[in-house]
Amino acid sequence: MPRTNKSFQQLPAAVQSALLEFGSAIRVARIRRRQTVQDFASRLGVTLPTLRKIERGDPGVALATFVTALWLIGLLDRFRDLAKPESDVLGNRLEVSRLPRRVRRSTDDELDRL
């Protein structure tokens, strides 16, 4: 009997939806490239049931396996772009909001010693 992780059952709806979209996108890309499930699973280094899980967006599949599938279909660079700090809109806004409103000249000449 397969093990189930309780945390997978409590995933937010947005996360579940995103996993389904990722899986579906991988399946569509595989089909567009005219690759059979057997060929793609072999290239990916997984079994057919694991590939089916990937294409269904199963949260139990290792992230490395999902990322390798994206690499095989040529979408790894787009995935990398998601993790770039400049793509973090909220983080960038928070950083800008914490900047001082005014910058004053230092009284001790620390800058001259640099």
DSSP file (Angstrom, degrees, kcal/mol; ACC not computed):
  #  RESIDUE AA STRUCTURE BP1 BP2  ACC     N-H-->O    O-->H-N    N-H-->O    O-->H-N    TCO  KAPPA ALPHA  PHI   PSI    X-CA   Y-CA   Z-CA
    1    1 A M              0   0    0      0, 0.0     2,-0.0     0, 0.0     0, 0.0   0.000 360.0 360.0 360.0 129.9    0.0    0.0    0.0
    2    2 A P        -     0   0    0      0, 0.0     2,-0.2     0, 0.0     0, 0.0  -0.327 360.0-117.6 -68.3 145.9    1.5    3.4   -1.0
    3    3 A R        -     0   0    0     -2,-0.0     2,-0.4     2,-0.0     0, 0.0  -0.570  25.9-155.0 -78.9 144.1    2.4    5.8    1.8
    4    4 A T        -     0   0    0     -2,-0.2     2,-0.6     3,-0.0     3,-0.0  -0.969   9.0-138.4-120.9 139.4    0.6    9.1    1.8
    5    5 A N    >>  -     0   0    0     -2,-0.4     3,-1.2     1,-0.1     4,-0.8  -0.837   8.1-146.0 -95.6 124.7    2.0   12.2    3.3
    6    6 A K  H >> S+     0   0    0     -2,-0.6     4,-0.7     1,-0.3     3,-0.6   0.813  97.5  64.0 -61.2 -30.0   -0.6   14.2    5.3
    7    7 A S  H >4 S+     0   0    0      1,-0.2     3,-0.6     2,-0.2    -1,-0.3   0.817  96.5  58.3 -65.8 -27.3    0.9   17.5    4.3
    8    8 A F  H X4 S+     0   0    0     -3,-1.2     3,-0.9     1,-0.2    -1,-0.2   0.820 101.8  54.6 -68.5 -29.9    0.0   16.7    0.7
    9    9 A Q  H << S+     0   0    0     -4,-0.8    -1,-0.2    -3,-0.6    -2,-0.2   0.668 107.4  51.5 -76.1 -15.8   -3.6   16.4    1.6
   10   10 A Q  T << S+     0   0    0     -4,-0.7    -1,-0.2    -3,-0.6    -2,-0.2   0.093  77.1 137.6-109.5  21.6   -3.5   19.9    3.2
   11   11 A L    <   -     0   0    0     -3,-0.9    -3,-0.1     1,-0.1    -4,-0.0  -0.407  62.3-103.8 -67.3 142.3   -2.0   21.7    0.2
   12   12 A P     >  -     0   0    0      0, 0.0     4,-2.3     0, 0.0     3,-0.5  -0.322  29.3-115.9 -60.9 150.4   -3.5   25.1   -0.6
   13   13 A A  H  > S+     0   0    0      1,-0.2     4,-2.6     2,-0.2     5,-0.2   0.857 115.6  56.7 -58.3 -36.7   -5.9   25.1   -3.6
   14   14 A A  H  > S+     0   0    0      2,-0.2     4,-2.1     1,-0.2    -1,-0.2   0.878 107.8  47.7 -64.3 -37.0   -3.5   27.4   -5.5
   15   15 A V  H  > S+     0   0    0     -3,-0.5     4,-2.5     2,-0.2    -2,-0.2   0.924 111.8  49.3 -69.5 -45.0   -0.6   25.0   -5.1
   16   16 A Q  H  X S+     0   0    0     -4,-2.3     4,-2.1     1,-0.2    -2,-0.2   0.918 112.2  49.1 -59.1 -43.3   -2.7   22.0   -6.2
   17   17 A S  H  X S+     0   0    0     -4,-2.6     4,-2.3    -5,-0.2    -1,-0.2   0.907 110.1  50.5 -63.2 -42.9   -3.9   23.9   -9.2
   18   18 A A  H  X S+     0   0    0     -4,-2.1     4,-2.8     1,-0.2    -1,-0.2   0.898 109.1  51.6 -63.7 -40.8   -0.3   24.9  -10.1
   19   19 A L  H  X S+     0   0    0     -4,-2.5     4,-2.6     2,-0.2    -1,-0.2   0.905 109.4  50.1 -62.8 -40.9    0.9   21.3   -9.9
   20   20 A L  H  X S+     0   0    0     -4,-2.1     4,-2.6     2,-0.2    -2,-0.2   0.910 111.6  48.8 -62.1 -41.7   -2.0   20.2  -12.2
   21   21 A E  H  X S+     0   0    0     -4,-2.3     4,-2.6     2,-0.2    -2,-0.2   0.915 111.1  49.4 -65.2 -43.3   -1.0   23.0  -14.6
   22   22 A F  H  X S+     0   0    0     -4,-2.8     4,-2.4     2,-0.2    -2,-0.2   0.948 113.4  46.7 -59.4 -48.6    2.7   22.0  -14.5
   23   23 A G  H  X S+     0   0    0     -4,-2.6     4,-2.2     1,-0.2    -2,-0.2   0.916 113.3  48.0 -60.7 -44.4    1.8   18.3  -15.1
   24   24 A S  H  X S+     0   0    0     -4,-2.6     4,-2.7     1,-0.2    -1,-0.2   0.896 110.7  51.7 -63.8 -40.7   -0.5   19.2  -17.9
   25   25 A A  H  X S+     0   0    0     -4,-2.6     4,-2.4     1,-0.2    -1,-0.2   0.889 109.4  49.9 -64.5 -39.3    2.1   21.4  -19.6
   26   26 A I  H  X S+     0   0    0     -4,-2.4     4,-2.3     2,-0.2    -1,-0.2   0.910 111.8  48.7 -65.3 -41.3    4.7   18.7  -19.4
   27   27 A R  H  X S+     0   0    0     -4,-2.2     4,-2.5     2,-0.2    -2,-0.2   0.938 112.3  47.4 -63.7 -47.3    2.2   16.2  -21.0
   28   28 A V  H  X S+     0   0    0     -4,-2.7     4,-2.8     1,-0.2    -2,-0.2   0.917 112.5  49.7 -61.2 -43.3    1.3   18.6  -23.8
   29   29 A A  H  X S+     0   0    0     -4,-2.4     4,-1.6     2,-0.2    -1,-0.2   0.899 110.3  50.8 -63.2 -40.1    4.9   19.4  -24.5
   30   30 A R  H  <>S+     0   0    0     -4,-2.3     5,-2.3     2,-0.2    -2,-0.2   0.930 112.8  45.6 -61.8 -45.4    5.8   15.7  -24.6
   31   31 A I  H ><5S+     0   0    0     -4,-2.5     3,-1.9     1,-0.2    -2,-0.2   0.906 109.3  54.6 -66.3 -42.2    3.0   15.0  -27.0
   32   32 A R  H 3<5S+     0   0    0     -4,-2.8    -1,-0.2     1,-0.3    -2,-0.2   0.829 107.5  51.3 -60.3 -31.2    3.9   18.0  -29.2
   33   33 A R  T 3<5S-     0   0    0     -4,-1.6    -1,-0.3    -5,-0.2    -2,-0.2   0.375 114.7-122.0 -87.0   4.9    7.4   16.6  -29.5
   34   34 A R  T < 5 +     0   0    0     -3,-1.9     2,-0.5     1,-0.2    -3,-0.2   0.856  59.2 151.2  58.2  40.1    5.9   13.3  -30.5
   35   35 A Q      < -     0   0    0     -5,-2.3    -1,-0.2    -6,-0.1    -2,-0.1  -0.878  40.7-133.4-103.5 131.2    7.5   11.4  -27.6
   36   36 A T     >  -     0   0    0     -2,-0.5     4,-2.7     1,-0.1     5,-0.2  -0.326  24.6-111.6 -73.9 163.0    5.8    8.3  -26.3
   37   37 A V  H  > S+     0   0    0      1,-0.2     4,-2.6     2,-0.2     5,-0.2   0.887 119.7  53.2 -62.5 -37.1    5.3    7.9  -22.6
   38   38 A Q  H  > S+     0   0    0      2,-0.2     4,-2.1     1,-0.2    -1,-0.2   0.935 111.8  44.1 -63.6 -46.1    7.8    5.0  -22.7
   39   39 A D  H  > S+     0   0    0      2,-0.2     4,-2.6     1,-0.2     5,-0.2   0.927 116.1  46.2 -64.9 -45.1   10.5    7.1  -24.5
   40   40 A F  H  X S+     0   0    0     -4,-2.7     4,-2.4     2,-0.2    -2,-0.2   0.916 112.7  49.6 -66.3 -42.6   10.0   10.1  -22.3
   41   41 A A  H  X>S+     0   0    0     -4,-2.6     5,-2.4    -5,-0.2     4,-1.4   0.899 111.7  50.1 -62.0 -40.0   10.0    8.0  -19.1
   42   42 A S  H  <5S+     0   0    0     -4,-2.1     3,-0.2    -5,-0.2    -2,-0.2   0.932 112.2  45.8 -64.3 -46.3   13.2    6.3  -20.3
   43   43 A R  H  <5S+     0   0    0     -4,-2.6    -1,-0.2     1,-0.2    -2,-0.2   0.855 114.9  48.7 -63.8 -34.7   14.9    9.7  -21.0
   44   44 A L  H  <5S-     0   0    0     -4,-2.4    -1,-0.2    -5,-0.2    -2,-0.2   0.711 110.2-125.2 -78.0 -21.5   13.7   11.0  -17.7
   45   45 A G  T  <5S+     0   0    0     -4,-1.4     2,-0.3     1,-0.3    -3,-0.2   0.816  70.1 112.4  80.2  31.9   15.0    7.9  -15.9
   46   46 A V      < -     0   0    0     -5,-2.4    -1,-0.3    -6,-0.1    -2,-0.1  -0.813  68.4-100.3-128.8 170.1   11.6    7.1  -14.2
   47   47 A T     >  -     0   0    0     -2,-0.3     4,-2.1    -3,-0.1     5,-0.2  -0.411  38.0-105.8 -83.4 165.5    9.0    4.4  -14.5
   48   48 A L  H  > S+     0   0    0      1,-0.2     4,-2.5     2,-0.2     5,-0.2   0.909 120.5  54.1 -60.1 -43.4    5.8    4.8  -16.4
   49   49 A P  H  > S+     0   0    0      0, 0.0     4,-1.9     0, 0.0    -1,-0.2   0.884 108.5  50.3 -59.9 -35.1    3.7    5.2  -13.2
   50   50 A T  H  > S+     0   0    0      2,-0.2     4,-2.3     1,-0.2    -2,-0.2   0.908 109.2  50.5 -68.5 -40.5    6.0    8.0  -12.1
   51   51 A L  H  X S+     0   0    0     -4,-2.1     4,-2.5     1,-0.2    -1,-0.2   0.904 109.0  52.1 -63.3 -39.6    5.7    9.8  -15.4
   52   52 A R  H  X S+     0   0    0     -4,-2.5     4,-1.2     1,-0.2    -1,-0.2   0.900 108.7  51.2 -61.7 -39.3    1.9    9.4  -15.1
   53   53 A K  H  X>S+     0   0    0     -4,-1.9     5,-2.8     2,-0.2     4,-0.6   0.908 109.2  50.7 -63.4 -41.7    2.1   11.0  -11.6
   54   54 A I  H ><5S+     0   0    0     -4,-2.3     3,-1.3     1,-0.2    -2,-0.2   0.949 110.7  48.1 -59.1 -48.9    4.2   13.9  -13.1
   55   55 A E  H 3<5S+     0   0    0     -4,-2.5    -1,-0.2     1,-0.3    -2,-0.2   0.699 111.5  50.7 -70.1 -18.7    1.6   14.5  -15.8
   56   56 A R  H 3<5S-     0   0    0     -4,-1.2    -1,-0.3    -3,-0.2    -2,-0.2   0.498 115.3-116.2 -91.3  -6.0   -1.2   14.4  -13.2
   57   57 A G  T <<5 -     0   0    0     -3,-1.3    -3,-0.2    -4,-0.6   -37,-0.1   0.833  43.7-176.5  75.6  32.5    0.6   16.9  -11.0
   58   58 A D    > < -     0   0    0     -5,-2.8     3,-1.4     1,-0.2    -1,-0.2  -0.476  22.6-146.1 -65.3 125.2    1.0   14.5   -8.1
   59   59 A P  T 3  S+     0   0    0      0, 0.0    -1,-0.2     0, 0.0     4,-0.1   0.610  91.1  71.7 -71.1 -10.4    2.7   16.4   -5.2
   60   60 A G  T 3  S+     0   0    0      2,-0.1     2,-0.3    -7,-0.1    -6,-0.1   0.564  73.1 102.3 -82.2  -7.9    4.6   13.3   -4.1
   61   61 A V  S <  S-     0   0    0     -3,-1.4     5,-0.1    -8,-0.1   -11,-0.0  -0.581  85.1-103.3 -78.0 137.0    6.9   13.4   -7.1
   62   62 A A    >>  -     0   0    0     -2,-0.3     4,-1.8     1,-0.1     3,-0.7  -0.277  20.2-127.9 -60.7 141.5   10.4   14.8   -6.3
   63   63 A L  H 3> S+     0   0    0      1,-0.3     4,-2.9     2,-0.2     5,-0.2   0.873 109.7  59.9 -57.2 -38.9   11.0   18.3   -7.4
   64   64 A A  H 3> S+     0   0    0      1,-0.2     4,-2.2     2,-0.2    -1,-0.3   0.855 103.7  51.0 -60.1 -34.5   14.2   17.2   -9.1
   65   65 A T  H <> S+     0   0    0     -3,-0.7     4,-2.0     2,-0.2    -1,-0.2   0.918 110.5  47.8 -70.3 -43.4   12.1   14.9  -11.3
   66   66 A F  H  X S+     0   0    0     -4,-1.8     4,-2.1     2,-0.2    -2,-0.2   0.933 113.5  48.1 -59.6 -46.1    9.7   17.7  -12.2
   67   67 A V  H  X S+     0   0    0     -4,-2.9     4,-2.2     1,-0.2    -2,-0.2   0.880 109.3  52.6 -66.3 -37.8   12.7   20.0  -13.0
   68   68 A T  H  X S+     0   0    0     -4,-2.2     4,-2.4    -5,-0.2    -1,-0.2   0.890 107.6  52.4 -63.8 -38.2   14.4   17.3  -15.1
   69   69 A A  H  X S+     0   0    0     -4,-2.0     4,-1.4     2,-0.2    -2,-0.2   0.909 108.6  50.2 -63.3 -41.1   11.2   16.9  -17.1
   70   70 A L  H  <>S+     0   0    0     -4,-2.1     5,-3.1     1,-0.2     6,-0.6   0.890 109.8  51.5 -62.9 -38.5   11.2   20.6  -17.7
   71   71 A W  H ><5S+     0   0    0     -4,-2.2     3,-1.2     4,-0.2    -2,-0.2   0.911 106.0  54.6 -63.0 -43.1   14.8   20.4  -18.8
   72   72 A L  H 3<5S+     0   0    0     -4,-2.4    -1,-0.2     1,-0.3    -2,-0.2   0.822 112.0  43.3 -61.9 -31.5   14.0   17.6  -21.3
   73   73 A I  T 3<5S-     0   0    0     -4,-1.4    -1,-0.3    -5,-0.1    -2,-0.2   0.380 119.1-109.0 -98.1   5.4   11.3   19.7  -23.0
   74   74 A G  T < 5S+     0   0    0     -3,-1.2    -3,-0.2    -4,-0.3     4,-0.1   0.733  88.3 111.4  81.9  23.2   13.4   22.8  -23.0
   75   75 A L     >< +     0   0    0     -5,-3.1     4,-1.6    -6,-0.2    -4,-0.2   0.239  39.0 103.6-111.7  13.0   11.6   24.8  -20.4
   76   76 A L  H  > S+     0   0    0     -6,-0.6     4,-2.5     1,-0.2     5,-0.2   0.892  77.3  56.0 -63.8 -39.7   14.2   24.9  -17.7
   77   77 A D  H  > S+     0   0    0      1,-0.2     4,-1.8     2,-0.2    -1,-0.2   0.887 106.4  50.5 -61.4 -38.4   15.3   28.5  -18.4
   78   78 A R  H  > S+     0   0    0      1,-0.2     4,-0.8     2,-0.2    -1,-0.2   0.879 110.3  50.3 -66.4 -36.1   11.7   29.7  -17.9
   79   79 A F  H >X S+     0   0    0     -4,-1.6     3,-0.7     1,-0.2     4,-0.7   0.901 108.0  53.0 -67.0 -41.0   11.6   27.8  -14.6
   80   80 A R  H >X S+     0   0    0     -4,-2.5     3,-1.1     1,-0.2     4,-0.5   0.875 100.3  62.2 -60.4 -37.8   14.9   29.4  -13.5
   81   81 A D  H >< S+     0   0    0     -4,-1.8     3,-0.8     1,-0.3    -1,-0.2   0.816  94.7  62.5 -59.8 -30.1   13.5   32.8  -14.2
   82   82 A L  H << S+     0   0    0     -4,-0.8    -1,-0.3    -3,-0.7    -2,-0.2   0.836 104.1  47.5 -63.5 -32.1   10.8   32.3  -11.6
   83   83 A A  H << S+     0   0    0     -3,-1.1    -1,-0.2    -4,-0.7    -2,-0.2   0.493  82.4 116.1 -91.6  -3.5   13.5   32.0   -8.8
   84   84 A K  S X< S-     0   0    0     -3,-0.8     3,-1.9    -4,-0.5     4,-0.4  -0.424  70.6-128.1 -68.3 138.6   15.5   35.1   -9.8
   85   85 A P  G >  S+     0   0    0      0, 0.0     3,-1.6     0, 0.0     7,-0.2   0.845 108.4  59.8 -55.7 -35.5   15.5   37.8   -7.1
   86   86 A E  G 3  S+     0   0    0      1,-0.3    -2,-0.1     5,-0.1     6,-0.0   0.686  98.0  60.3 -69.6 -14.4   14.5   40.4   -9.6
   87   87 A S  G <  S+     0   0    0     -3,-1.9     2,-1.5    -6,-0.1    -1,-0.3   0.571  79.3  96.8 -83.9  -9.5   11.3   38.4  -10.2
   88   88 A D    <>  +     0   0    0     -3,-1.6     4,-2.4    -4,-0.4     5,-0.2  -0.623  50.9 176.7 -84.0  86.8   10.3   38.8   -6.6
   89   89 A V  H  > S+     0   0    0     -2,-1.5     4,-2.2     1,-0.2    -1,-0.2   0.921  77.8  45.6 -60.5 -48.6    8.0   41.7   -6.9
   90   90 A L  H  > S+     0   0    0      1,-0.2     4,-2.5     2,-0.2    -1,-0.2   0.927 112.9  50.5 -63.3 -45.1    6.9   41.8   -3.2
   91   91 A G  H  > S+     0   0    0      1,-0.2     4,-2.3     2,-0.2    -1,-0.2   0.894 110.5  50.0 -59.6 -41.0   10.5   41.4   -2.0
   92   92 A N  H  X S+     0   0    0     -4,-2.4     4,-2.3     2,-0.2    -1,-0.2   0.902 110.4  49.6 -65.1 -41.3   11.6   44.2   -4.2
   93   93 A R  H  X S+     0   0    0     -4,-2.2     4,-2.4     2,-0.2    -2,-0.2   0.912 111.0  49.6 -64.0 -41.9    8.8   46.5   -3.0
   94   94 A L  H  X S+     0   0    0     -4,-2.5     4,-1.1     2,-0.2    -2,-0.2   0.911 110.5  50.6 -63.4 -41.3    9.7   45.7    0.7
   95   95 A E  H  < S+     0   0    0     -4,-2.3     3,-0.4     1,-0.2     4,-0.4   0.918 111.8  46.8 -63.3 -43.3   13.3   46.5    0.0
   96   96 A V  H >< S+     0   0    0     -4,-2.3     3,-1.2     1,-0.2    -1,-0.2   0.885 108.5  55.8 -66.1 -38.3   12.5   49.8   -1.6
   97   97 A S  H 3< S+     0   0    0     -4,-2.4    -1,-0.2     1,-0.3    -2,-0.2   0.746 104.5  54.5 -68.2 -21.2   10.2   50.7    1.2
   98   98 A R  T 3< S+     0   0    0     -4,-1.1    -1,-0.3    -3,-0.4    -2,-0.2   0.512  82.2 111.2 -89.5  -5.2   12.9   50.2    3.8
   99   99 A L  S <  S-     0   0    0     -3,-1.2     2,-0.0    -4,-0.4    -3,-0.0  -0.391  79.7-102.3 -66.8 145.8   15.3   52.6    2.1
  100  100 A P        -     0   0    0      0, 0.0    -1,-0.1     0, 0.0     3,-0.1  -0.373  18.9-136.9 -67.5 149.5   16.0   55.7    4.1
  101  101 A R  S    S+     0   0    0      1,-0.2     2,-0.4    -3,-0.1    -2,-0.1   0.840  88.6  25.6 -74.6 -32.5   14.2   58.8    2.8
  102  102 A R        -     0   0    0      2,-0.0     2,-0.5    -3,-0.0    -1,-0.2  -0.958  68.3-148.3-131.1 150.0   17.3   60.9    3.2
  103  103 A V        -     0   0    0     -2,-0.4     2,-0.3    -3,-0.1     0, 0.0  -0.980  18.6-160.0-117.8 126.5   21.0   60.2    3.2
  104  104 A R        -     0   0    0     -2,-0.5     2,-0.1     1,-0.1     3,-0.1  -0.769  26.0-101.7-107.8 150.5   23.2   62.3    5.3
  105  105 A R        -     0   0    0     -2,-0.3     2,-0.2     1,-0.1    -1,-0.1  -0.443  43.7-109.8 -66.3 138.6   26.9   62.8    5.1
  106  106 A S        -     0   0    0      1,-0.1    -1,-0.1    -2,-0.1     5,-0.0  -0.481  16.5-145.2 -71.3 138.2   28.8   60.8    7.6
  107  107 A T  S    S+     0   0    0     -2,-0.2     2,-0.4     2,-0.1    -1,-0.1   0.882  87.4  57.3 -75.1 -37.9   30.4   62.9   10.4
  108  108 A D  S    S-     0   0    0      1,-0.1     2,-2.4    -3,-0.0     3,-0.5  -0.743  97.7-116.1 -91.7 146.4   33.5   60.7   10.6
  109  109 A D     >  +     0   0    0     -2,-0.4     4,-0.9     1,-0.2     3,-0.2  -0.229  64.6 137.9 -80.9  51.7   35.4   60.3    7.5
  110  110 A E  T >4 S+     0   0    0     -2,-2.4     3,-0.6     1,-0.2     4,-0.5   0.884  71.1  54.4 -63.4 -38.6   34.8   56.5    7.1
  111  111 A L  G >4 S+     0   0    0     -3,-0.5     3,-0.9     1,-0.2    -1,-0.2   0.836 101.6  58.1 -67.6 -30.9   34.2   56.8    3.4
  112  112 A D  G 34 S+     0   0    0      1,-0.2    -1,-0.2    -3,-0.2    -2,-0.2   0.781 101.0  57.6 -69.0 -24.5   37.5   58.6    2.8
  113  113 A R  G <<        0   0    0     -4,-0.9    -1,-0.2    -3,-0.6    -2,-0.2   0.588 360.0 360.0 -82.3 -10.0   39.3   55.6    4.3
  114  114 A L    <         0   0    0     -3,-0.9    -1,-0.2    -4,-0.5    -2,-0.1   0.492 360.0 360.0 -77.0 360.0   37.8   53.2    1.8
